[in-house]
């Protein structure tokens, strides 16, 4: 029986509260600030889940670049004004969400406990292979880097292709053909 | 239910974040807030996948020169690294489309855009 550490509980609860704020705050600038705080909270949660590479990427990309993109967007468009601080609750959406959440909650009980030694991912042959052979075969100490750049190198090439395609799409949509 | 909170807290947070994200996408009529909802939904799924590879007391998977015996699985981390970068690319394209929609319609409110389109 494993229990989740108090730090992780606090950080995830903080992330959930900021996510609630980002969803329900009426002013878009407030929502973007709450979303940036949410990304930072999640980055700390990745660190506590022993995923420092994901934490660095989340802090740089999720909290950094994404927030800048959102801020540039509202600088070029509008912030809906209004006297209310929070959005009114949309009950039709609540019904849709209740169906999804209810369906997912029925599956939670059959998942392995968080941090269990015998969970399917922890005991998987793939995990053992990467941890056992990554250093000998690639010479990289960080197994995440070894898998990202060597074993799944084509996957990362595909990711780079997506980034290039997205950059071109942004330039075309914003009619900045001079740069394409 | 209380014991689930102690052992499956990450998975309950995953369900809550996915629900919040879906609520943000469907309830808000502002297009920028829909994209924020989409990002929250996405982070919820990341939480599910990273948690699935976590071992209690496991070290980050840096396999040489450390004395630790148990490492967490590197594969979920790699998948999520890729997914974060792809996610920010999609967010950038979506926000560019939002800017173009604002240039064309002068509003980001979904209901107003629908009315303008009906009147055209």
Contacts between the chains, C-beta under 8 A, distances in Angstrom:
chain1	res1	chain2	res2	distance
A	1	B	7	7.0
A	2	B	7	6.8
A	2	B	56	4.4
A	3	B	6	5.4
A	3	B	7	6.9
A	4	B	6	6.8
A	4	B	7	7.3
A	4	B	9	4.8
A	4	B	10	6.9
A	8	B	9	7.5
A	8	B	10	7.5
A	9	B	9	5.9
A	12	B	9	6.7
A	12	B	10	6.7
A	12	B	13	4.8
A	12	B	47	7.9
A	15	B	13	7.4
A	15	B	17	7.8
A	16	B	13	5.9
A	16	B	16	5.7
A	16	B	17	6.9
A	16	B	20	7.8
A	19	B	17	6.0
A	19	B	20	5.2
A	19	B	40	5.2
A	20	B	20	6.5
A	22	B	24	7.6
A	22	B	36	5.6
A	22	B	40	6.7
A	23	B	20	5.3
A	23	B	23	6.1
A	23	B	24	4.5
A	23	B	27	8.0
A	23	B	28	7.8
A	23	B	33	7.8
A	23	B	36	7.5
A	23	B	37	6.5
A	23	B	40	6.9
A	28	B	30	6.3
A	28	B	32	5.2
A	28	B	33	6.2
A	31	B	32	7.9
A	31	B	33	5.9
A	31	B	36	5.7
A	32	B	32	7.9
A	32	B	36	7.1
A	35	B	36	5.2
A	35	B	39	6.8
A	35	B	40	7.5
A	38	B	40	7.1
A	38	B	43	7.5
A	39	B	43	7.7
A	42	B	43	5.6
A	42	B	46	7.7
A	42	B	47	7.3
A	45	B	47	7.3
A	46	B	50	6.4
A	49	B	10	7.9
A	49	B	50	5.4
A	49	B	51	6.5
A	49	B	54	4.9
A	49	B	72	7.5
A	50	B	54	6.4
A	50	B	55	7.9
A	50	B	58	5.4
A	50	B	59	6.4
A	50	B	60	4.8
A	50	B	72	4.5
A	51	B	50	5.5
A	51	B	60	6.9
A	51	B	72	7.2
A	51	B	76	7.9
A	51	B	77	4.9
A	51	B	80	7.5
A	52	B	60	5.2
A	53	B	60	7.8
A	53	B	77	5.7
A	53	B	81	6.2
A	54	B	46	7.8
A	54	B	50	6.3
A	54	B	77	5.2
A	54	B	80	5.3
A	54	B	81	6.0
A	54	B	84	7.3
A	57	B	81	5.5
A	57	B	84	5.2
A	57	B	85	7.4
A	58	B	84	6.3
A	61	B	84	5.5
A	61	B	85	6.6
A	61	B	88	5.1
A	62	B	39	7.9
A	62	B	43	7.4
A	62	B	84	6.5
A	62	B	88	7.4
A	65	B	88	5.8
A	66	B	39	6.8
A	66	B	88	5.5
A	66	B	91	5.8
A	69	B	88	7.6
A	69	B	91	6.2
A	69	B	92	5.6
A	69	B	95	5.3
A	70	B	32	6.8
A	70	B	35	7.8
A	70	B	36	7.4
A	70	B	95	6.9
A	72	B	95	7.7
A	73	B	32	6.1
A	73	B	95	4.5
A	73	B	98	5.9
A	73	B	99	6.1
A	74	B	32	6.4
A	76	B	99	5.2
A	76	B	102	7.2
A	77	B	32	7.5
A	77	B	98	6.8
A	77	B	99	6.3
A	77	B	102	4.2
A	77	B	108	5.7
A	78	B	102	7.1
A	78	B	107	7.4
A	78	B	108	6.2
A	80	B	30	6.0
A	80	B	108	7.4
A	80	B	109	7.0
A	87	B	27	7.2
A	87	B	28	6.7
A	89	B	27	7.8
A	90	B	23	7.8
A	90	B	26	7.5
A	90	B	27	3.7
A	92	B	26	7.9
A	93	B	22	7.7
A	93	B	23	5.3
A	93	B	26	4.3
A	93	B	27	3.8
A	94	B	23	7.1
A	94	B	27	7.9
A	96	B	22	6.7
A	96	B	26	5.8
A	97	B	19	4.7
A	97	B	20	8.0
A	97	B	22	5.2
A	97	B	23	4.8
A	97	B	26	7.6
A	100	B	18	6.9
A	100	B	19	6.2
A	100	B	22	5.8
A	101	B	15	5.7
A	101	B	16	7.7
A	101	B	18	7.6
A	101	B	19	4.2
A	104	B	14	7.9
A	104	B	15	4.6
A	104	B	18	6.7
A	104	B	19	7.9
A	105	B	12	8.0
A	105	B	15	5.8
A	108	B	4	6.6
A	108	B	8	5.5
A	108	B	11	4.9
A	108	B	12	6.4
A	108	B	15	6.6
A	109	B	4	6.5
A	109	B	8	7.6
A	111	B	8	6.4
A	111	B	11	5.5
A	113	B	7	4.0
A	113	B	8	6.4
A	114	B	7	6.4
A	114	B	8	6.2
A	114	B	9	6.6
A	114	B	10	4.8
A	114	B	11	7.1
A	114	B	51	5.8
A	114	B	54	6.5
A	114	B	56	7.8
A	115	B	54	5.5
A	115	B	55	5.9
A	115	B	56	3.2
A	115	B	57	7.6
A	115	B	58	7.8
A	116	B	55	7.7
A	116	B	56	7.4
A	117	B	55	6.0
A	117	B	56	7.2
A	117	B	70	7.6
A	119	B	52	6.8
A	119	B	55	7.7
A	120	B	52	7.8
A	121	B	52	4.8
A	121	B	53	4.6
A	121	B	73	5.1
A	121	B	75	7.5
A	121	B	76	6.6
A	122	B	53	7.0
A	122	B	55	5.1
A	122	B	58	8.0
A	122	B	72	7.6
A	122	B	73	6.1
A	124	B	73	7.0
A	124	B	75	7.9
A	126	B	75	6.1
A	127	B	53	7.5
A	127	B	73	4.1
A	127	B	74	7.5
A	127	B	75	6.4
A	130	B	61	7.7
A	130	B	73	7.7
A	130	B	74	5.4
A	130	B	75	6.5
A	131	B	61	6.4
A	131	B	63	5.9
A	131	B	71	5.4
A	131	B	73	7.8
A	131	B	74	7.1
A	134	B	63	6.0
A	134	B	74	7.5
A	135	B	63	5.2
A	135	B	64	4.8
A	141	B	62	5.4
A	141	B	63	6.3
A	141	B	64	4.3
A	141	B	65	6.6
A	142	B	61	7.1
A	142	B	62	5.0
A	142	B	63	7.9
A	143	B	61	3.9
A	143	B	62	7.1
A	143	B	63	5.3
A	143	B	71	7.3
A	143	B	74	4.0
A	144	B	60	7.9
A	144	B	61	5.9
A	144	B	74	4.6
A	144	B	77	4.9
A	144	B	78	5.7
A	144	B	81	7.3
A	146	B	74	7.7
A	147	B	74	5.3
A	147	B	75	6.3
A	147	B	78	4.6
A	148	B	78	4.9
A	148	B	81	6.3
A	148	B	82	7.7
A	152	B	78	6.2
A	155	B	82	6.3
A	156	B	82	6.9
A	159	B	82	4.9
A	159	B	85	5.7
A	159	B	86	6.2
A	162	B	85	7.7
A	162	B	86	5.3
A	162	B	89	5.5
A	163	B	85	6.4
A	163	B	86	7.9
A	163	B	89	5.2
A	165	B	89	7.8
A	166	B	89	3.5
A	166	B	90	6.9
A	166	B	92	5.7
A	166	B	93	5.2
A	167	B	89	7.7
A	167	B	92	7.7
A	169	B	93	4.9
A	169	B	96	7.1
A	170	B	92	5.4
A	170	B	93	5.9
A	170	B	96	4.3
A	173	B	93	7.2
A	173	B	96	4.3
A	173	B	97	5.8
A	173	B	99	7.8
A	173	B	100	5.4
A	174	B	96	5.4
A	174	B	99	6.4
A	174	B	100	6.9
